[in-house]
Amino acid sequence: MPEGCLRRCREESVELVREVRRRIREGSQRLMRAISESNRLVEAGDSTGARKCLEDVLAVEVVPLYRQHAEAELSHLE
């Protein structure tokens, strides 16, 4: 392969790893905040609000594992 192609491939690989890392970090933080808020709302007697927190996460989450966790938390509320 020509040097330019190898360099471009490396740069694209690095960018891909950065994007994956960002999504994992942001998804993890978003999920933990939603679970904490959902638990707080359940304790306060607001199961509708608790469910909404988790549904909001599912509306934007792209990491499959975090979606599964949010779905599991949501199923515990039903």
N, C-alpha and C positions, 0 to 999 in steps of 0.2 A: 504494500500500500504506500502511496506517496505520503511524505511527511505531513503535508497539509491536511490530509484526510485523517491521519492518526491524531493530530492535534485537535481537530474539530470533534472527533469521536470522544477524546478525553474530556474536552470542555463540556460536551453535551452530557457525558456520564456524571461529571461533577455536578452539573446543574440539576440533573435528575435526582441524585442522592440528596442534594440540598432541599429540593422540593418534597421528597419523601420525608425527610427529617422534620421539615416545617409542618407538614400535615400531621405527623404523629404527635409532635409537641403541642400544636394548637388543639388537636382533637382530644388529647389526653386532658389538657387543662379545661377545655369546654365540658367534657364529660364529668370530670370531678366536681366542677362548679355546679353543674345541673343536678348531679346526684345529691350533693350537699344541700342545695336549695330545695330539692324535692323532699328530702327527709325532713328538713325544717318545716316545710309547708304541711306535710302529713302530720307532724307532731302538733302543729297549730290547728289541725282540723280542716285544712284546705286541700282535699284530695284532687279537686279540679285543677287548682294551681300547680300542684305537684305533677300531675299528668301533663299539663301544658309545658312545663320546663323540659321534660323528657321528649315530648313531641317536637319542641323547637330544636333540640339537638338533632333528632332524626331528620329534620328538614334540611340540615346543612352538612351533616357529617358524611365524610367520604371514606374514612378508614373502616373497613368491614368489621374488625374486632370491636371497635368502639360502638358501631351501630348495634352489634349483637348485645353488648352490655347495656346499652340504652333500652333496647327492646326487652331484655330480661327484667330490667328495673321497672319498666312500664307494665309488664305482665304481672308483677307483684302487686301493683296498685289496683288491679282489677279484681 
